[in-house]
Structure formats: C-alpha cells, structure tokens
Amino acid sequence: MTYLKLMMGAASALVLTACTSAPVTEPAPEALVETPAAEPAIKVDVHKGDFVEIQQFVTPGGVSVWLVSEPSIPIVSVEMAWKGGETSDPEGLEGLSDAVVYNMNEGAGDLDSLGFQTRMEELNMSFGCSTGNDWTSCSASMLKENAPEAMGLIATAFAEPRFDTGPFERFQRENLIGIKQRETSAGWLARKAMTDALYPGHPYARQTSVESIAALTPELAREQMRKLMVKDRLLVTAVGAVTPDELAPMIDMALGGLPETSELPPVADITLPAPPAEPIVVDLPQPQSLVMFSAPGLERHDPDFFAAYVLNYTVGGGGFESRLMKTLRVDKGLTYGVSTGLSTSDHLDTWTGGGQTKNESAGEFLAGIHDELNLFVADGMTEEELSDAKAYLTGSYALGFDSNAKIADQIMSVRQQELGIDYFDTRNANMNAVTLDDVNRVAKEYLDPENFIYVVVGEPEGVE
C-alpha cells in the first residue's frame, strides 16, 4: 500500500463528514463478494510510485486524465484546467474571464441560478471555476453513487451555460464595489506600484476598471468561455472511488461538447529591469506602513530551485523559524509578521517578501531587511538551519494530501508545471539532496538586497 493511500485511509472519516451530511448506506451483503476484475476498455498506463499510484489514460473523446483510484472513500474529486486565463482578456474588457468563471455555476439549461445551486445541494456535490493569469480551472466533488448525475449537471454547465442577467449584473456590482475599496487597500496599492515599476503594459499588469467591468456583457462572456475552455488545452486529474472505465465516459459526457481549439493572444516573457535606487513610496493615510520587496527568482525547472526553496524557508518562509521573523519581530519588535516566498508563473519568476510596521519605524524596518539579506549573502545558512528546513519541508508535505480534493489539486499542479508523473516520489529526495554549498551559492546569487525593488505604502518615516 502506498504512503498516500495510508494517508487517505486515515482521513476518510474526516473527509466524509466534511463533504456530505447524507447518511452512508451500508452495501448489501452480495456487494461485498469479490468478483474477477474485468479487462479495462481503455489503455491505462500505471505509475506505481512509493508515494502514490497514478493511472494515466486518454478517454475515447480525447481527454488526458491522471487518476488516483481509492475505493475506501466513496467520494470522487475532479480537477479540470485549461491553459489560458486573464491575459486573454481583450484590452478594455479586463475582468471578462472572471465573469466567465463566476457564472459557470449560476445556471445552465433549464435551471436558473437558484435551481442550479439547489440541484447541487440535492446531489451532495460541489462545482465551481476560477481563473488566473495563465490558467482557467474548474473543480468538482461528489459522492460516488451520485457521480453520473453530478457529472451530467456539469455537462449542462459546459454545454448550455445561461449567463443570465441577474447573476451577471451581480458579478458586475461586486466588482465595482471591489474597485472602489481597493483604492484604500495597502496591499493592492503596493502590488500595483510593483507591477507598474517592473512590467508596465504587460498583460500581467493590467487591472480591471469601472469602464472595463461596465463594458462586459453576457454575450461577450459566452464567447470568451468558448475561447478559454477547449479540448486541446485541457488537463484533467481525479481522485476517488472510481476506475478508469467508470470515469472516462463521465468525463466525455461532461466535456465532450467543448470546442476543439481556439486562438488566444500570445503573452511575452518578462525580463525585469534594474531596480530603482530608492524605495517607491505610495502615500496612504494610515498608522502603519506596508513594505513589499521583489527581485528576480528561479524558473520552476531550474536545477537550483530546490536549493532556493530550502533557503527561502530560513530567510522568511518558515514563520517564527525564519531569520526575518526572529530578528524583526522577536528581537526588535518592529512587526507582527514578515515573510518571503518564491513565485513562479509562465512568464515571470520572482523572489518576493513583505511585512508591516509602524510609520515611525519604517526606515528601521527596511534597514533590518537589508541587513538580514546581506548576512545571507556574506555568511549563508548554518548546518543546523539547513537540517531544520529540510526536516520541516519534507515532514509537512503529506499534510497537503488529506482529502481527495487536495490530492487532485496537487496532481493538477504537477501537470500544469510539467514536473513529471514521478514528482511525488522524487520531491523529498530532491529536497534532502540540497547541500549547504548549494543554498549558500544561491543566496549569493539571488539575495543581494540591491537586487530588490522596494515599495512602501503608508506615511513612512526615515525611508530614503
């Protein structure tokens, strides 16, 4: 039995309680009699890793699927993802892809919004969609016994989405409220200042506006849906009490009506410019200053990525175990929290961080960040820090696999980033293979504080 199956078995009672309030029906005695396994009707390639067993197959309709079959938990979770997202919104129609995903469970076929939501509740299922810069995704979870009906409802959502006026105008109202509120949001102002400084005019930097939201229509959303959700950019992952032969026809039923292909506008890679000599200050009357900093990072397939990941834990990714927190919060009392992270995407990779402090200590806070980064460049990590970071990052990894939905999402992330079907078996080994020389070399290359652009939002004092 694989490690993942042990985790899933241990979590089964919790998952069942969280996903449905319907009683679990005991199987009839005859259902417990084992029958010979039938030969699969479709070709299945099985990856039998130590961590997880993944079945790869292509449905008769041409959909590529990775499946983890787990009969002990009578729930099926399915992730669907299409390459392409918000960067495909036409100029002046920013927010169009968001309008698509918002309305995907707001009515389809003969069911209006209330009818669709009621039917999902009757089936003890969930279904919803989201979009980002590079990908558009939909997720669904359902009881095994209701899976054909649940997937049938999803099929209606893809084939006959309604985009009714009521839900569509609700989407617009909510976004217009958000646009007004963001003008006083320190986080949004910091991100906007950062993107304007690093990649102005790039699709990643575009923002919704009152005008772009007002210009959206249900007809435009319907057209955009047919551009985003097409078969040749579709990936599917699934986890639960289902076999390839059972799942394949349900996948084809749900997704068979999608267009074969579409053209999306190309998106250029981003080369970050040299940072300005001084921090960018955005005035916002409030008692605290938000500090955000960003520098070039590592592409996900870079051989040094695991070393950077381990290093980042000690820099600012490990909560109270990180040096920034120990120094700036515990020792100096300058902040409640400061953190760093590695951000990867299709066209931009960055090493980012941020935290808040009182306006009057903003200069000292920035100086403290500089000092800690300089220490990493000069002296690197210690053997003890390296051992602690690897122990946490490998030991905590399994916590992201305690439900079918989380496992399907993790597998989808591996597919989207093209990390390989053996990633779950090699990930911790790659983490443990990182040496002190590796992390200290990466620190010298990436953590020079002069590599970073700094944005401060508030009324900071002592910032030069």
N, C-alpha and C positions, 0 to 999 in steps of 0.2 A: 504494500500500500504506500502511495506516495505521501510525502510530507504534507502537501496541500490537501489531500483527501482526509488526513488526520485532522487538520485544522477545520475543514468544512464539517466533518462529523461532529466535532466538539461544539461547533457553533450552531448546529442545526436547530436545536430548540429555541435559541435566541432569535434566529432568523425567522422561524415560523411565527413566533409571537409578534415580531416587528412588522411582518409583511401582510398578515391577514388576521382578521378576527373570526373567520369562518371555522367551524369545527373540522377537525381532521377525521375523515371517515376511515374506519378500520377496513382493510381489504377482506374480501370474502376468503374463506379457507382455501378454496380452489385456486385463488390468485397467488397463494404462497408456494404452489407447486412449481418447481423449476421446469422449464421447457427448453429444448435444444435451441441454441441461438441460430437465427436464420442468417443466411449469407447476405451481406449488405448489397443493396440495389445500386449503390453508387460507390465509386472508387474512393477509399479513405486512406490517407497516409497518417500513421500514428507516430507521434513523437513521445516516447516513453522516457521522460526525464525523471531524475530523482525528486524533483520538486513538484512537477505537475505533468499529467499525461494529456496532450493536446491532439485532437483529431482534426486533420486538415482535409477539406473536400470542397468541390465545386458543385453547386446544385445543378439540376438539369437546366435551369434557367440561366446559368452562367454566373451565379453569385459566389464569391470566395468566402468561405466560412472557417473559422477556428472554433472548435467546440471542446469544452471540458464536460464530460458526462459524469454526473454524480447522482445516482438513483436514491441515495439516502435522504435527500432534501427535495420534497415534491414541489419545487419552485423552479421556474425557468426564467433566466435573465438574458436579455438580448441587447447588444450594443450595435448600432449602425452608424457609420461615419463616411462622409464624402469629402474628398479633397476640394477645398474652395470654401470661402466664407465671406466675411465682411469686406475684404479687399476687393470683392467683385461688385460691390455696390457702385452704381454709376455716380459720377460727381453730381452733387446737388440732390442726390437721393440717399444720402447716408442714413442708415437705420433700416434700409429695405430688407436686408437679410434677417435682421432682428424681428421685423414684422412677420416674416415668413414663419420662423420657428415659434414665435409667440402664439400664432393662430393654428398650429398643427393639431392641437387637442381642443380647439374651440368650436368644433362642429364639422361634420362630414356626412355626405349622403343625405339621408332623411333626418339625421339627428342635428339639432341646433346645439349651441354651447352647453346648455343645461342637460339636454338629452345625452350628449356625448359623455359628459362628466358622470351622469347618473349611471350610464351603461358601464363605464369603467368601474364604478363602485360595485355594481351588481356582480361583475366578473372578478372582483378582488384583484385588480390589475392596476398598473401604473403605466403611463406613456407620456413622454414629453421630449422636447427637442431644444437644442441650443446651438449657438454659433459663436465663432471667434474669428480672428484674423484669417486663419489658414484652413479651418475645418468646420463643417456643419455636422451635427450629431443628433441622433435620436436614441432614447433608451426606453426599454420596456421590461417589466417584471410581471409574472403571472403564475398562478397555480398550474401545475402540470395538467390537472383534469380540465382546466378551462383554456388551455393553450390554443386549441384550434379556433375557438370563438374569439379569444383575445386577439390573436393574430389576424382574424377576419376583420375585427374592428379597426386594427391598424392598417389593414389593406384598404379599407374605405377611406381612412385619413389620407393615404397617399394618392388614391385614385380619384376621390371626389371631395377634396377639401372645400369648405364653404367660403371662408374668408368673409363672413357676414359683417354687415355694417356695425352692429353693436360691439362685438369683441374688437373689431379693428379700430374703431374710434376710442375704445377703452385703452388700447395699446398706445394710441397717439396721445391721449390725455396723460397717461402715466409718464410717458417720455418727456412731454413738455414740462411737467412738474419737475422731473429729474434735471432737465436742462436749467431751470431756474435755480434749483437747490445747489447744483454743482458749482455755481459761481462763488459760493461761500464755503466750499469744501476744500480744505487744505490739501488733501490727498489728490483731488482732481487737478487743482491748480499746479501742484508740483509735477504731476505726470505730464500735463500739457506743456509746461515750461521745458521739461526734459525732452519731450519728443520734438518740440519746436526747435530746440537747440541742436539735437543730434541728427534728426532726419526730417526736416521740414518738407512738406509737399509729398512725402511718400504715403502710399495708402495706409500704412500702419499709423500714421499721424493724423489721419482725417477724423473729424468729430461730427457727431450729429448736431443739428442746429434747429431752431424753431422753423426755419424755412424748409429744411430738408424733411423734417417729420410731417409738416403740413402738406408737402407735395406728394406724399405716399398715398397710394390707392390700393384697394383690394385687387384690382386688375394687374397692377404692377407687381404686387406680391405673388400673385398666382404665376405670372410669367417668370419671376425670379426663382420660385420654387422649382420650376421645370428646368432651370439652368443649374441650380445647385444639386438637386437630388437626381442623379443619373446613374445608370448601371456601371459604366466603365470607370467611375471613380469611387465605387462603393466597397467598403470593407465591413464584414460582419463578424462579431465574436458572440459566443453564447456559453452559458454555464447552467447546468441543472439536470433534472431528471428527464433527459431526452436523448435519443440516439440520433445519429446522422440521418437514418432513413425516416425517422419521425419528423426531424426538424426541417429537412430540405424542402418538402412540399409546402410547409407553412411559410418558410422564407420566400419561396417563389410566389406563393399566393399573396403575401404582404407586399412584395417589392416588384412583382412581375410587370406591373403597369407603368413603371418608371421609364422615362426616355432613355435611349441607349447612350447618348452622349450629348455634349454641349460645348460651346466655346466660352471660356472665361478669360478676362483680360490678364495679360502677363503681369507678374509682380517682380520688380528688380530686387536683388540682394542689396543690403545696406552696408556701406563702409563708413564707420564712424569717424567724424573729423577730430582733430586735436581739440581737447577741452579748453575752454576759456581760462585765463589766468586767475580770474576771481570768481567766487560763487555767484550764481544768479539769484537775486533776491526778488521775491514776489510779495508785495505788501498786502497784508490781510490783518485787520484789527482783531487780535485775539491774544490771550495771555501766554500762549506757547508758540514756539517755532517748530515747524516740521522740517527736518533735514532729509533730503533724498540724494543719493550718490550713485553713479553708474559709470562703468568702464567696459571696454571690450572683453568678452568672455570666450568660452570654448564651444565649438560646434559639438553636437552630441556624439559624433563618431570620432572625435579627436582622441588619439591614444592617451592623452593626459587627462581626459575627462574624469575618470575615477579618482585620480590624484587630486584634482581640483575639488571634487565633491567631498572627499575626506578633509581636505584643507578648509573648505568653507564651513564645515561643522564646527571647527575650532575657532575660526575667525568670528562668525556671527550666526551660524545656522543651528547651534546647539543649545539655544535657550540660555539658562543660567550657567551652562558649562562652557559657553563661548567666552573668548577673551574680552570682546567688546562689552558684553554684559557685566562681566566680573569687574572690569575697570571703570566703565562709565556709570553703571548703576550701583553696584555693591560698594566699590571703593570710593567713588567720588560723588555719588548721589545726584548725578546730573539728569537722569532719565528713568522712566519706568520700564522702558524697553528699547532696544536697538538690535537690529538683525541684518543679516546678509543672505543672498541667495544667488544661485545660478539660473539664468533664464535662457531657454533655447527655443527657437522657432525656425520656420522655414527660411527666413531671410535676415534674421538678426539674432546674435548671441551676446548676452551681456552678463556682467557680474554686478549685481545691484545691492543696495542696502538703504536703510533708513531708520529714523527714530525721532522722538520729540523731546524737547527740553524747554525750560522757561526762556522767555525772550532775553532776559538779562544774562543767561548763561550760554547763549547760542554760540558765541565765539569760542568759549572754553570747550564746548561740546564738539565743535568742528575740529579744534586743535587736538582733542583727545582721539578722534577718529584717525586723523593724520598720524599721530604718534603710534597708535597700535598697528596701523598698516606698515609704517616704517620699521617697526620691530619685527614684523613677519619677514619683510624683505631682508633685513640685516641678519637676524638670528634664526628665523624659521620656527618650526614647531619642535617640541620636545618628544622624546620616545614615549613618555607617559601620555602626552596628549594624543599622539598617533594611535597608541593602543586603545585608549578610551574611545576615540572617534570611531575606529573600526568596530569595536565591540558593540557600540550603540547602533551604528548604521546597519550592521548585519543582523543583530539580535532583534531589532524592532521591525525588520522588513515584513515578517509574517503578519503583523497587525493590520496590514492593508489588504488581507485576504480572508476576512472573517464573515463574508457574505457572498452569495452568488453575484450580486450586482457589482461589488467591489472587484471581484476576480475578473468578471467580464470587462470592466473598465481598465484594469491593469493590463489585461491581454490586448485590449484595443490600443492602449498607449504604446505597447511594444510593436504592434503592427504599424501604427502611424509613423513611428520613428525608425522603422525598418531595422530593429535591433536583432532580429533573428529569433526563430522559434525556440532556441536553446537558451535564451537570455535568462530565464528564471533559474536555470541550473548553473549558469556561469557568473551571475551577478555578484553573489557574495564572495566567490573565489577571486574575482577581479578586484573587489574591494580589499580583500585581505592581502592581495599581492602588492598593494601600494607600499612603497618604502619611504623612509624618512628623506632620502635623497630626492625622490620623486616630488613630494609635497613641497620641499624647500626650493627646488628648482622652479616649480610652478609659481610659488609665492614671489620669487624674484622677478618672474616674467610678467605677472598679472597684477600684483597688489601694490605696486608703486603708487602712492597717493596722488602723484602728479598725473596718473593715467585717468583719474576720475573727474567727471563733471559733477559739481555740487549745486543743488537747488535748495534754497531756504525760503519757506513760506511762513509769514507772520510779521512781527515787528522786531527782528533780531537786533541785539546789541553786540558790538565787538566783532562783527563779521566784515572782513576786508578781502 
